[in-house]
C-alpha cells in the first residue's frame, strides 16, 4: 500500500472562503437571496432540484419545511445520509450539509424535489458555488458552540474516531475544529492516505469542498453514462476521473465528516482523529457529543 500526504492542487475556480484569520465568527449566518440547483440523484438517476432560501436566526437548516437537519432525524442508506421526519424524507444530504458547515451557514430553508438531493459531481463544490452566488449574510444572533473538554471515543472493529480538546491559537487563545483523517483500502486505486487540517486556517472552498466521492463498485454493474463523466472504475472502486488532488479520497472522507457534524446544529471546537470511519460511526460520535452537550 502507498501512503500519500500532499498539498492541495486547486484546479477548480471558486471564491475563497471568507478567511477565519485568528478568530471564528460568533454570529449566525444565512444566505442573502434565494437560489436553486438541479442535477440527477445518485440512486434514482432522475433529475432533482434543490431550492435554497434564507432562514431566520435560530431556525437551523430545514428541508422541505418540516425536516430539521439534526441527528435525531438522520439515517444511513446505501452509504448515503438521509433525513426523515413524519412521513417525509430526503436522501443524500451529506455533501450539501458539508458545504453549509464549511461556509459557516447556520440557517437555511431547502426544498428538494424527488426525495433526493442533486448529486452534482459528487463533491460539495456545486453547493459551495450556488451558496456563494446567493451571498452569505451575518445575523444578529450568537452561534451555539460546543467545546470538547475530555476525550470522547467511539469504535467498531478496527475503525475509530476520537474527539479531543482543541488546540488553542497561541496568540488569541481561540479554538477551532481540526481533523486528522486516515483511510486504508486494499484496492490500489485508493490505498492508504492521510490528511491533517485545521478549519481555522484551511480555505475550505478550495482545499476540501471540491473532493469527490469514491467507493466500492459491484463487478459487472455498468456505470451510468452521466456518472461516467465524473468518475471511473479502477481496481473494483469508483474513483474520481481526472483527480483534483493527489489525495482526493481522504479529502472526501473529511468532507463527509463535516457534513455529519452539521447535524449537531452548532459549531464544534475539537481535535478529531478518524481512522477508517464512515457515516454510521460519525453518528455514534455525535450521539456521544449530544450526551455531553450543555
Number of C-alpha atoms within 10 A of each C-alpha: 12 10 13 14 14 12 10 15 14 14 12 12 11 16 13 12 16 12 14 14 10 16 15 15 13 13 15 22 28 27 25 17 14 17 18 16 18 17 17 20 20 22 12 11 15 13 16 20 22 21 16 22 19 21 21 19 19 16 13 23 25 18 24 17 11 16 21 21 24 18 19 14 15 22 17 15 12 9 12 17 20 21 23 19 15 8 7 12 20 21 24 23 21 25 32 24 25 30 27 24 22 23 21 21 24 27 23 23 23 23 19 22 15 17 19 24 28 29 25 20 21 20 24 29 25 23 23 26 18 15 26 19 15 19 14 18 14 17 18 11 13 13 18 15 15 18 19 19 13 11 12 17 17 18 17 11 5 8 14 18 22 18 23 18 18 19 16 13 13 9 7 9 11 15 21 25 20 23 20 17 22 20 20 17 15 10 14 13 16 25 15 21 22 19 20 15 18 15 16 19 14 17 19 24 25 21 21 28 26 27 28 28 23 22 15 14 17 12 10 7 7 10 15 11 9 12 17 14 13 18 23 17 20 16 14 16 20 22 23 24 14 11 16 17 21 16 22 25 25 29 28 22 25 25 28 26 25 22 25 28 23 28 24 22 22 16 20 20 22 24 23 23 18 27 18 19 23 19 20 17 19 22 22 16 22 20 16 13 19 13 9 14 12 7
